């Protein structure tokens, strides 16, 4: 498709989708198989020992957390090596910059691609757990929207970080000290009330915790611990600040 017929951000999205055509079969397979394995191992296996959490069977309680965590981990994973690689090794971003595509368009196109990837994975997950009676409210239809907002809130700051470094060894620190602790201590597997009081504020600033609570509220039909506007506002703050930071770092790196 000619550049003049589409918005530059859509052209960047089209480039990502073209590359993804080689991998989509494996990703679709994993999108359906992994939820089944999760239901069997965590929901039925571990859940059989735990019983219920906050008056809800463990499978129903953990599903929204794992859905949000899946979106979070995909957003982080797809915003690290691929971004640094397109700067340093493939230099695809420099090739794009030689066209009418601006750094802001590159950031937007990549985020649109991540929204596509995460949304398809979340829908597949929800379709699987639906057959295990783990969704208890019609508000569950809002989960893809929550995960989409979480994706931008997570991916944009990580993209800014990836655009600021020169060596991929920094990603090990990101995974070890940010992604893994966030996945463990954001209410995915247990209520954060079980954390020491001094550690809870760390969970409160995590975009993952806000998304987990919104998803859990949607699947169970209960009120979240904070007002919905507060949870959404925190996610929007992360998304807007991260996107602005990513656009700035991309401009600086491509103009050097």
N, C-alpha and C positions, 0 to 999 in steps of 0.2 A: 504494500500500500504506500502510495507516495506521501512524503512528509507534508506536502501542502494540503492534503485532504483531511488530515487528522490533527488533533491537538498534540503538541510534543509529548505531553505526559502519557497520552494513549499510545504514542509510538514507542515510548520506553516500555510500557506495559506489554505491548505486542512483542517486543524483543525478548522479554522474560518468558512470556508464554511460548514463544517459539523454542527457546531452550528447554522449557519444561516438557515439551512434547516427547522428549526422549525418556522421561522419567515417570510420566503420569500413571502408567500401568502399575508400577511398583508402589506408588504412593496411594493409589486407590485401593489396592489389595491390603496394604497395611492399615488404611483408614477403617476398614471393616473388621479385619482380623484382630487388631490390637484391642478394640473395645470389647470383643468377645472374651479375649484372654483376661482382660481387666475384670470383667464381670465375674468370671469363674474364680480367679485367684483372689482378688481383693474383696469383691462384694460377697461371694458365697464362702470362700475359704476363710479369710481373715474375719469377715463379718460374722461367721458362725461362732467365733470365739468372743468377739466383742459384744455382739447382740445389738443394742441400740445406743444411739448418741442423741442426747437432748430430746428423747422421746420418739426418735425416728430410727427405723432399721438402718444399719450401717451402709448398705448399698445405696439407698435413697439419699442418705446424708452425704456420702462421699462423691457421688456422680457429678454434681455441679462443680465441686472443687477440682476434680480431675479434668473436666471439660475446660474450665478456665486455665488450669495449669498446662494443658495441652496447647492452647492458644499462646500462652506466655512463652513456653519453651520453643515453639515453632517460630515465634516472632524474634526471639533472641538468636536462635540457630541460623535463621535465614538473613540475619543482618550483620553477621560477623565476617566469616571468611569470604563470602561472596562479595561483600562490599569492599573489603580490603583488596581482594583479588582483582576486582574491576578497576581499582586505582593503581595497584602496584605491579601485578603480573600480567593480566590480560590487557589492561589499559583501555578497557571499553569505554569508560567514562570520558577519557580524553578524546576518543574518537567521536563520542556523542557531542562533546563540547565544540568540535570543529563544524558542527551542523547548527541549525537554529535552535537546538535543544539547549535550554538553560540549566544550571545546577538545580534550581528549584523544581524544574520539570523532571529531572532525574530522581530526586527525592520522592516526588509525588508518584511517579510511575512505579518506583520500587514498592512504595507503600500500597498502591493499588494491587500490585501482584501479591503481596502478602495478605491483603484482605481476601483475595480470591482463594489462596491456598488455605488460610485458616477457616474461612467460612465453609468450604467444602468438607474439611476434616471435621468441623464441629457438627455439621448437619449429618454426616455419616455416623458420628458417635451417638448423637441423639436418636437417630433411627434405630440403632442397635439396642440401646438401653430402653427404648420405648417398649420393646417386646419383653423386657424383664420387669415391667411395671415399676420403673424407677422414676417416672415423671408423674407428679401428683397435682399439677395445676396447669391450666391453659396458658398461664403466663410464661411457661417454658418456651413459647415461641419467640420471646424476646432475647433468649440466650445468644443467638448469633449476633444480635446488635451489640450486646454487652461485650462479647468476645472480639468483635470488630473494633470497638473503642479501646479495649485492652491491647489489641495488636498494635495500634498506632501509638498508644501510650508507652508501650514497651520497645517497639522496633525503632522509633524515631531517635530516642536517646542513645540506643546502641549503635545506630547508624552514625550518629555524630561521633561517638567514641571510635568506631572503626575508621572513620575518615581522619582521625587525629593521630593515629599511630603508624609506625613504620614496620613493626614486626608482629607476626601473629602469636608470639609467645604471650602477649598481653591478654589474649583471649582466655588462656588458662586461669588467670586471675579473675576474669569476669565470670567464668563458669563456676569457679570454686567459691568465690566470696560474695557473689550476687545471685546468680541463677539458682544454684542448689539451695542456699539458705532461704531464698524467697519461696521456693517450691515446698520447703519443709515447714516453714514457720509463718505461713499466710493463711492458715485455717483450711488447708486442703485436706489433711488427714486427721486433724483433731482440732477442737476449738482453741482459739488463741487464749482463752481464759485460763488454759492449763499452763501457759508460759509464765515465767516470773514477771512480776509487775514492771520491772525495769526494761524487759525485752519487748513488751507489747507496743510501745510507741514505734519501734522499728517496723512492726507489722502494719501499723496504721498508715505509715507513709508509703508502703508498697502498693503499686497499682494492682498487683495480683490480689491482695486481700480485698480490696474494694470490689473487684470483679467477682471473686469467689462469693462474697456476701450477696451481691446482686443476683448471681446465678442461683444460689441456694434459695434465696427468697422467691425467685421465679419458679423453680421446680417444686418447692414445697408449699407455695402459696402462703408464706408467712412474711412478716415485716422484717426488714434487715435491721441490724443493730443501730445504724445511723439513718437519718432521713435519706431517701433515695437521691434527692438533689445533692446531698453532701457527697455521697459515693460517686455519682456521675460527675460532680464538679471536680473532685480530685483526679479522676481519670482524664477529664478534659484538660486540666492544668498540665498534667504530665504530657498529654498528646500535643498541646499547643506549644509548650515550652520546648519539648523534644524536637518537634518539627522545625521550629525556628532555629534551634541549635544545629540540627543536621543541615539545613539549608545554608547556614553561615559557614560551617566547616567544609561543606562541599564547594562553596564559592571560593573560600580561601585556598583550598588544595588545588582546584582546577585553574586558578588564576596565578599560582606561583610559577 
